[in-house]
Amino acid sequence: METVVIKLGGSLIQNLSNTFFENINQLKMCGKKVILVHGGGPLINNLLLKFSIPVEMEDGIRKTSTEVLEIVEYVLNGKINKDLTIVCNQYNLKAIGLSGCDNLLLEASLYKKGKLGWVGEINQVNTNLLKLLLDHEYVPVISPVGVDRIGQKYNINADEAAKSIAKAMNAELLCYITNTNGVLDQGNKLIEKLTPNEVEKLIDEKTIVGGMIPKVTSAINALNEVDSVAIVGENFLNEDGTINGTIFTKGVVLSE
């Protein structure tokens, strides 16, 4: 049975349409197993500002002091994970909310020797737990807070968590949900397929700009670990069950 891992950014979670959840139901009816991984950046930033804690980022990764980690845990494991799980279940998705701390789901260690504080990298994914849930038709909804064997928790980048889970589960597809249908050309037309070389060219030509650059970079990086990666909108399935979005492929490297 093929697995699809879907990564949802924190900025999208509050405004998801019925179509998104109906698409997940459609995937399940096609016999696919679905895993959701979510972020929560905007709400984390709001709370940090409220408590006068500096928001510090480096290369797109949040510097995570002990104070910041507490806020990250509260937002990701508490608020967002449970809210998203509840909405999923309103659409009869049999969702189970989990954090990476549950049964060492995301076993992690310190990233770059602690240069960014309590930021973690994933060493191992508890695939037995995920397979158990998927075999019983559940949809795991995963918050990317990891833990090590002595109980230290870590803030893990949600894109990295989704990629590690997709790799460990030999997923058929890793989908990054965005607020457009995928990568658009300069005439706002969807680009259905892209290779790493084509992405580089489109960034140079300023066709891919702003917030889409880190998204395509994540997708290209994920291709090293996962066979098929897509950037899609909320309505990510066509009526025939194919992907409505931009699919990234490794492309053929021609020798000179």
N, C-alpha and C positions, 0 to 999 in steps of 0.2 A: 504494500500500500504506500503510495507516494505522499511525502510530507511537503507542505508549503509553510514557510516561515514568513510572517508579515511584521514589519517594523513600523510602528506608529510614532511620529514625533509628538512631543508634548503640546505643541501649538495647535495641533489638529484635533486633539481628543475631545475638547468641549463642543466642537461643532460638527461632529460626524453625522452624515445623513443616513436615512433608512437604507439607502442603496448599498452602503459599505457593508452593513450587517447582512443584507440579503445576498450580497455577493459571497460572503463567507458561507452562508447556508447553501448556496449553489455549489460552491467548492466541495462541501461535505456530501452533498447529494451525488456529486460526480465521483465519490469514493476517495477524496483526498483527506488527509489528516492536516489540521491547521494548528499552528502555534503563533500566538501574538506576543510581541515584545514591545514595550512602550518606553518612551522617555518622559520628561517632565520639566524641561529647561525653563520655560517662561514662569511657571508657578514657583519653582525653586528661586529664580531671580527675584520675584516679587517679595517672597518671604525674607530672603537675605537683606533686601533693601529695608524692609519693615523693621528688622532687628539690627539695622546699621552694621551689617557684616559685608565687607567688600566682595564684589563679584569679580573674580579673577579667572581669566581663561588663558590657555597657552596652546597654540596649534589646535584650537577647537575643543580642547579638553579642560574641564573645570578643575582649577586648583582646589583641593579638598582638605581643609583643616578639620580638626575634631568638631568644631562648631558647625562648619559647613556640612560635614557628614551627617550630623543630627538632623539638619533641615532636609537634606537629600533623602534620608530614611523616612522621615515623616511624610514628605510629599509623595515619593515613589511607592514605598511599601504600604503606606496608609491611605492617603487621599486618592491618588490617581488610580492605583491598582484596583482598589475596591469599587470606585465609581465606574471604571471601565468594565469590570466583571459584572456588575449589576446591570449595566445597559446591555451587555452581550446576552445576559440571561433573559432580558425582556424580549429578545428575538429568538429564544429557545435554543441557544447555542451550547448549552451545557458547559459554561465557562467555569474554570477553577482559577482563582487568583493566587499567584505564588510569587515569592521573591527568590532571588538566587541563594538566599540563606536557608531555604527550606530543604532539609535532607541533603545538604551540600549540593544543591542543584547547580550552582555556578561556583565551583571551588576556585579561589583566586589567590594571587600573591601580589606583593607590592610592585607597582609599575615604575620602572626607571629608578629603582633604589630610593623611592620616596621623594623624588625631585618635585612631584606635584602633590605631595601630602598623601592622603588616604585614597589615592586612585589605584584601582586594581587591574590586573590582566588575568584572563581566565586560563587556568591550567587544565581544567577538566569539567565536562558537563555530565551531570547524572542522567545519562540516557535511559537507564532502567526505569527511573521515575516517570520520565516523559512518555516512554513507550507504554507503560502501564496505564497512564491516563488516556493516551490516544487510542489504545486498544479497546477502551471502554467508552469511546466516542466523546470524550471530554475535549474542550479547547483550553489548553493551558494559557493563561494570561500572565506574562512574566515581567516583573520589575527587576531592572539590572543592578541590584545591590548584591555583591558577592560576599563570600566569607571564606576564611581558611580554617584549618582543622583545630586551631586553638581559639577560634571564636572571634577573631578580628574581622570586622566588616569593611568592605571596600566599595567605593563609587566606581561603577564601570560604565564606560561610554555605551549608549544603547545600540548604536550601529555595530560596535565591536561585539556586543553580547549577541545580537541577532546573527551576525556572521559566524560566531563560534558555535551557536546552537544549530544553525543550518549545516555547518560542516560536520558536527558530531552526529547529527541525525541523518546524514547523507540526503539532505533535502533535495527535492526535484527543483525547487525554485525559492529564491529569497526575494521578497518584494519590499521596497521602500515606498511608503505612501507619502505623497506630497500634495500640495494644493493646486497642482495642474495635472493634466492627464499623463504627463511624462515630460520628456525634453522636447521643447518646441523650437522650430527654426525661426528665422527672422520674420517670416510671414505668419507666425503663430500656428504653424501646421505641425502636427505630431511627427517626430522622427521615430519610426518604429523599431529600428535596429541600429546599434552603434558598436564599434570596436574601440579599444583604447586609443589607437592612432587617430581615429576620427574625432574622438572626444578632445584630444590635445589640439587638433586643428580648429575645432569649433570654439575652444577657449581662446586661442590666439586670434581668431576672427571676431571675437566679442559676441558670438551668437549665444554661447553659454556664459552667463554673467551672475554676479551677486550670490545669493543663497543657493543657487543651483550648482555652483562649483563644488562645495563640499559634498553635496549629494552625489554628483557623478563620480567624485573621487572615491567616496565610500563604495559605490557600486563597482568601480574598476578594481579597487583593492580586494573586494569580496570575491571577484572572479578567480583569484589565486586559490581560494578555498572551496568555492561552490560552483557547480557547473553552469547554472543559469541564474542571472540576477536581473531584476526589472525595477524601474522607477515608474510608478503608476499613480493615478488619482484614486479617489474614493470608489468610483465606478470602474473597478479594475478588471472586470470580466465582460467579454462580449457574450452575446446570446448563445453562441456555439461552444462556450467554455474556454475559448482562447483568451490570451492576455490582451487587454486594452491599455497600452502604454509603451514605454521604451524598453526593449530587451537588449541587454549587453552581452556580446559574445566576444570570445578571445580573438577571433579573426585569424586569418591564415598569414603566417610570417613567410614571406617569399625570400629565398636566398638571392643574393646579388649576383 
